[in-house]
Structure formats: structure tokens, C-alpha cells
Amino acid sequence: MGFIIGVILVVVILLILASCIRIVPQAQALVVERLGGYQGTWSVGVHFKVPFIDRVAKRVILKEQVVDFDPQPVITKDNVTMRIDTVVFFQITDPKLFAYGVENPIMAIENLTATTLRNIIGELELDQTLTSREIINAKMRTSLDVATDPWGIKVNRVELKNIIPPAAIQDAMEKQMKAERERREAILRAEGEKKSTILVAEGKKASAILDAEAEKEAAILRAEAQKERMIREAEGQAEAILKVQQANADGLRFLKEAAPDQSVLQLKALDAFMKASDGKATKIIIPSEIQGMAGLVTSMAELAKKDQKEEPKA
């Protein structure tokens, strides 16, 4: 009987000792109290608590946590009521302050977020509220971080998840957005027509310039062709004159080589005189040699006519 009691006592002692051994995992901490008072904070590792004296008061998660709060009604500076829901990212930095600083930290953060959001939105008008998310997020993060520091909590980031204005405001905003889109469309259409008109005008201008350049080049080519024709005609006339002069020179040379007598020269002079008399000159000066030659020719012509008249009588 005594042996059984001893075994039971040993087993109980072993169970008590085993229950006093605590292993703290990564990213967690244990707040330990001794006889009802704060004894210490256990971090990662193996720890042993004194039986019946020490107890784990709170297990604290040290990882970053996310809390999504329900939409809160807020009023803007221009008296527009809207609903905004927020998302808070926070991390516990001091397990002791987190355990003893506030009774319900999450509820405290929610209420603090709602009041801070109302204060910030109350200083802004509707349009500013809709377009100043980054400013509101920064102000809320700063305010919440300062307020939660005594609780051992660090607020890393605050985001406005949804901004829900009243239905009438939403309809007005949709109409405004529609009008703005139509205005932009009209502006884009006008700019497109303007660019199209400019391109057409530039095309006509370029076409006119090309036509003028083509006409200019054609006129230049015609002038050059006329110039070339006149040069060719002048060269032809000069060549013809040169050939005539050459022929006259050759004729004179041949006459000189033939050594003609005085009668031949007089006949040549008479021939030249007859050609000159075919012109339009009103006065002709006849040399004496040609006059004598003309009389000789006239006498010979009369003798020839007289012989022709006497032949029928015979």
C-alpha cells in the first residue's frame, strides 16, 4: 500500500514539474505573474515557473496584426454625412504595457480610430475628403501611434477602406463625372478636328509649294530649251555664213588660179551688178567698165535680132 502511494506521489510530482516547463515559440511572449504581481516577460525559449506561485497572465502575439473596423458615420466641414470604414495595421512592442495598459486593447483602438477619424474629417470638405486619402491616412496613423504608445502598441499604417457618401451625393457625383467625361470628349473631338484641319491646310500648302516648284522648274527648262535653240540657230547661221564666205574665197582662189582675161572679169562684174539690181536700192552707181560692157552687150543683141529678120527673106 505504501508503495502505491509513493508511486502516485512521484507521478503527481512529475506532472507538476512538467506543467511548470513552458516553451515560448517564435513571435510570441508570455507575461508571468508571481503571487498576483508582475514577475517578468518570457521571450522565445524554454522557461520554468515556480509551481503554485507563478502563473502565465497573458500570451502576447508579437507579429503585425490587422483589424478591419466597421464603417463609422462622420460629418464633413460642409455638413455632409458619410460612412467610412478603416483598416489598422498594428504591432505589440511591449507585452507588459499591452497586458496592463488597457482592459480591451482592440476595442480601445476601434473607439480611438472612430474619434480621430471624426476630428480629421470634420476639418475637411466633401471634395477634399474624397481626394485626400493619403493625407487622412498619415494624420490618423500619427495620432493613433501617439495615443497607443502607453499601451505598448505601435500603429504602422492606417488605410481608409471605403468612403460611402449619401445616395444623393453619389447621384450628383455620377452626373458630374458624366458631364466631365462629355466635356473631355468634346475637347478631344475639337482638338482632333483642329489637328485634322491643320494637317489638311499643311497638305494644301505643301501641294501648292510643290506645284509652284514644278512650274518654276518647267519654266527654267523651257528657258534653257529656248536658249539652247537660239544658240543652235546662231551657230547654224554662223556656220552658214562661214561656208558662204569659204565658198566665195574658194571661187576667188579658183579664178585667180585660172588667170582669166579682161572679158571674163567684165562678165563676172556684170553678173554681180545684175544680182545687186534685183534688190530694193533706189540708187545704183554703175562703174564705167560695166557701162562699156553693157553697150557691147546691147550692140551684140541688136545684131542678133537683125540676122534673125533677114533669114526669112532669103
C-alpha positions, 0 to 999 in steps of 0.5 A: 500500500505504501508503495502505491502511494509513493508511486502516485506521489512521484507521478503527481510530482512529475506532472507538476514539474512538467506543467511548470516547463513552458516553451515560448515559440517564435513571435510570441511572449508570455507575461508571468505573474508571481503571487498576483504581481508582475514577475517578468516577460518570457521571450522565445525559449524554454522557461520554468515557473515556480509551481503554485506561485507563478502563473502565465497572465497573458500570451502576447502575439508579437507579429503585425496584426490587422483589424478591419473596423466597421464603417463609422458615420462622420460629418464633413466641414460642409455638413455632409454625412458619410460612412467610412470604414478603416483598416489598422495595421498594428504591432505589440512592442511591449507585452507588459504595457499591452497586458496592463495598459488597457482592459480591451486593447482592440476595442480601445483602438476601434473607439480611438480610430472612430474619434480621430477619424471624426476630428480629421474629417470634420476639418475637411470638405466633401471634395477634399475628403474624397481626394485626400486619402493619403493625407487622412491616412498619415494624420490618423496613423500619427495620432493613433501611434501617439495615443497607443504608445502607453499601451505598448502598441505601435500603429504602422499604417492606417488605410481608409477602406471605403468612403460611402457618401449619401445616395444623393451625393453619389447621384450628383457625383455620377452626373458630374463625372458624366458631364466631365467625361462629355466635356473631355470628349468634346475637347478631344473631338475639337482638338482632333478636328483642329489637328485634322484641319491643320494637317489638311491646310499643311497638305494644301500648302505643301501641294501648292509649294510643290506645284509652284516648284514644278512650274518654276522648274518647267519654266527654267527648262523651257528657258534653257530649251529656248536658249539652247535653240537660239544658240543652235540657230546662231551657230547654224547661221554662223556656220552658214555664213562661214561656208558662204564666205569659204565658198566665195574665197574658194571661187576667188582662189579658183579664178585667180588660179585660172588667170582669166582675161579682161572679158571674163572679169567684165562678165563676172562684174556684170553678173554681180551688178545684175544680182545687186539690181534685183534688190530694193536700192533706189540708187545704183552707181554703175562703174564705167567698165560695166557701162562699156560692157553693157553697150557691147552687150546691147550692140551684140543683141541688136545684131542678133535680132537683125540676122534673125529678120533677114533669114526669112527673106532669103 
